[in-house]
Amino acid sequence: MALRLSTFALLAALTLFHPQARAGYVALDVTCASCGTVNFSLASGVNNGGNIVGYFANGDGRYYGFYYQNGAYSEITISVNTFPEAINNNGVIAGYYNDGTYDHGFELTSAGTLSTISLGTNTRILGINDSGQYTALVDGVSEYWDGTAFHTLTVPGYSTDFTAINNLGVIAGDLYFPSWVGLIRKADGTMIYPLHPPGTDNYGSLYGINDNGLAVGVWNLAPGVSQYYGYYYDMNTGDYALMPAYPGSDSTYPMGINNDGLVVGYFHTASGDQAFEYTPEPSTLLLVAGAALALWRRRREA
């Protein structure tokens, strides 16, 4: 369904975004003075302040976390391997670390307070919102902490994997149907699936969702094709938009999106994987703005 916007509404929506940001991709050259040369990096989460988290490796067999703010990188090392997955608008970073044997979830506040979350033999925290609600993978099963209780998230008969959660309690992820496709769980518990861009029939996983209901994910053309591309899905309207590939790459993987439409993830070339941030092109900005307007209208009508 096409979203119709009046001139006034469109201009109002566009004021949500930073006019000084130049559209397109920027590679993140993750650095770590004490870790040596970085040969792999992945940006996994971004908040509305544009602060980014992710992880990297330098060839020594270990993974290190990073926090990126205003052009500066800070290393996050909790144990043998550290994987920050998300950051909320309060600056709380969530993810998991491996102690050499098991995975343990963690939350790290902006003041440096660390909390470990171990719900089973292996726990991975994958998403967190401003209320402290989070999604987790516990011994291979998706769980959701709503602030008072845990809920197991499944679609009966299918392998299910939930990742990101926004401030309205909407959760994005994927399920195997019979290939991996996008999946959204609304705040009332109802599911939207399967989701993949029109004209594709193989792969459409979702990895991030913002408060406007705009999700980002990955798709490819057909089974056996190893090239992957990014796409947007607006849960308010059912609209899709394809992201351009990172220039010179053979695969582009968006992993997170904030309310301004800033996307983070990683791209692959013959040289390896590298983190990126992506500011929408003007044509895609209309979809981003439309998602914000659709949410605003729904809130006014509620």
N, C-alpha and C positions, 0 to 999 in steps of 0.2 A: 504494500500500500504506500503510495507516494505521500510525503508529508508536505502540506501546503502552508507556506509562511507568508504573512503580510510583510510589506517592506519595513514597517516599524518593528515587528516582532523579530525579523531577521537581524536588523541592526542592533536590537537589544541583546540578542543572543551572541552576536559577534563580540560585544564588549566583555564577554566572559573570558576572552583569551588575550594573552599578552601580545600587544601589537608589535613589540620590538623583536619577538622571536622570529627567526628566519625559517621558512618552511624547508623541510628536507631532513636528511640524515646527518648525524655527527657521530663518528666513531669515538668511543671512550678508550683512551690510552691509559688503562689502569696501571698505576705504578706502585711499587712497594720497595723502599730503600733497603729493607732488611731481608727481602725475599728473593732478590735476583730478578732476572729477566722473566716477564710474564709472557707465557705462550698460549694461554687460554683465558678468556674472560666472558662472563655472562651477567647481564643486568636483569634482575628478577622482579624488582618492585620499585615503585615511585609514588611519592605522596603529592599533595596539592601544592606544597612548597617547592617542588622540583627536586627534592632530595632523593637520591637513588641508592639502592642496595643491590648487591650481587655477590658473586664469588669468582675466584681466579685460581690458576695453577701456574707453576713455574718449571715443571718437569721433574720435581723431586718426589712425585707420587702423592703430594698432599694438596688439599684445597683450602684456600683462605677466603674469608669474607672481606668485603669492602663496603665503605660508606662514602658517597660522593656528594659534595656540597660546594657550590660556587667555584668549581674548577679544582678543588682539592680532594684527594683521596685519603681515607683513613683505613688502616687494616683492622679487621675483626678476627681474632683468633681465640677460640674458646677451648678447643681440644685438637686432636690429630687432624681432623677435617672439619671445616666450618662452612655452613651453607645458609646465609641469610636469604630469606624468600620474600619478605614483605616488610613494608614500613608504613605506619599509619600517620595521621596528621598531628599526633602528639609526639612523634619522634620515636615511638616504640618499634623496635626491629624484632621480627619474629622469624624463626627458621629452625634449623636443627644442626646438631654436630654429631660426629662419630668419634667414639673414644678408642677406636681400634678394633672394637668388637660389635657394639650396638649403636643405634641411632637414638638420640635424645632430643626432644623439642626444647626450644628456649625462647624467652623474651628478654630483650635488653633495652632498658629505658635510656633516654637521652642523658640522664644523670649517671649512667654506667651501672645501674643495678641489674644484676643477672638473675633470672629465675629459670630453673630447669623443669621441664614438663615431661614426665615419663609415664605413659598410660598403659604400656605393654612392653613386650620385649624390645620393639623398635617403634619409635614415635617420631614423626616428621610434622612440624607445624608449617603449613603452606600459605596461609593467608590470615590477616588480622585487620579488624576495623577499629574505629576510634573508641568504641565501647568496650574493646577488649574481647569481643567475640572472635573466635578463630576456627579455621578448618584444619584438620589434621589427618594424616594417614597413620593408622595404628595397626601394626602387624598386617599391612596390606589392605585394611578396611578404612573407608572414608568416614570421619567423624566430624561433628559440628558442636562446638561449645557455645551455647547461647547466653552465657553469663551465669546460669544457674544449674544447667544440666547438659549432659552429652546426648547427642542424637546420632544414630548410625544412618548414613546417607547411602541408599542403594536404589537401583531400579531393578526389581526382581527379574532374574533371568539374564542379566547383563553384567559384565565387568564395568565398574563405575569408579571414577576418580574425580573428586572435587578439589578445586584449588583456591580460587580467589573469592573473597567476600567483601561486599561494599557496606556502607553505613546504614543501608535500609534492610540489611539481612539477606540480600540476594546473593546467591552463590553460583559461581560458574565452574565448569569442568568439562568432562567428556565421558562417553561410554562406548563400549564396543558393540556396533550395530549394523553389519557385522565387522566393519572397520571402525576406527575411532572417529566419532563425530562429536560436535559440541553439545553441551547440556547445561541448562540453567534451572536452578531451583529457586522459585519465587519465595518471598518472605512468608507466604501462607502455606508453603510446603508443596505446592503444585509444581510440576516439571514441564519444561519446554524442551523437546528433543524429537528426532535428531536434527542437528543444525550443521549444515555445511553450505558454502557458497553455491548459488545457482549454477548449473552446468557442470558441477563436480559430483562424483558419487563415491568418493573413497575416504577422504580424511578431512575433518573439520574441527579439531580440538580447540577449546577455549581455555585461555590461561589467565586472563585478567578482566575485570569489570569495574567501571567507575560508578559514582552515585547517580549519574544520569541514565544508567541502564545501557551504556555503550560498552560492549565487550570486544576484546581482541583475541585472535586465535591464529591457527596455522592450518593450511590446506595444501594438498598436492593434486596433480591432474588425474592420476590413475594408480592402481596397485602396481608396485614394483618400480615406480618412478621415485627417485631419491631427491628430487628438487622440491623444496617446500617454500610457501609464500605466506604472507600475512594477510589477514582480512579483519574487517569490523562487522559486528552484528549489533543492531539496535533492537533491544527486546521490546521497546515501546511500540515500534511500527512494523517490525519484521524486515526492515531494510538491511541490505548488505552493501559493503564497499570493499574493493580489493586494495591492499596497500602495494605500492611499487616495491620491487626488490631493492635491497641495498646495492648500489652501483658496483658492478664487478663481482658480485657474489653469486653462488649457485643455490643458496638457500637463505631465507630470512625468517627469523622466529621472534615475533612479538610476545612478550611475557607479562607486561603490566601496562596500565593506562591510568592517568589521573583525570581530574574533572576538567582540566584545560585541554585534554586531548593529547597531552604529551605521552608518547609510547616509548617503552624501553624493552630491550631484548638482546638478541645477538644474531650475527650473520656468519655464514661459513664460506670460506674460500680455500684454495689449495694451501694457503699458509696456516689455516686453522680457524678457530672460532674467536670472535671478538665482540664485546659489548657495544651497544649503540643506544642513542636516544633519537627519537624521530618526532618532528613537529609536522602536523598535517599540512598537506598542500591545500590551496584555497578551495578546490572542488570538494575535497574530503571534509574540510572545515564546516561545510554546510550540513553534512550528516552529523558531525559532532555537535554543532549548534542546535540542530533539530532535535537531537536526543535530550539536550538540556531543556529546550522549550517544551517538549512532550512531557517531561517529568514535572516541570513547573505547572503546566496545565492540569495534570493529574492531581497534584497537591492542592491546587485551588478548588478543584471540583470535589475533593474528598470531604 
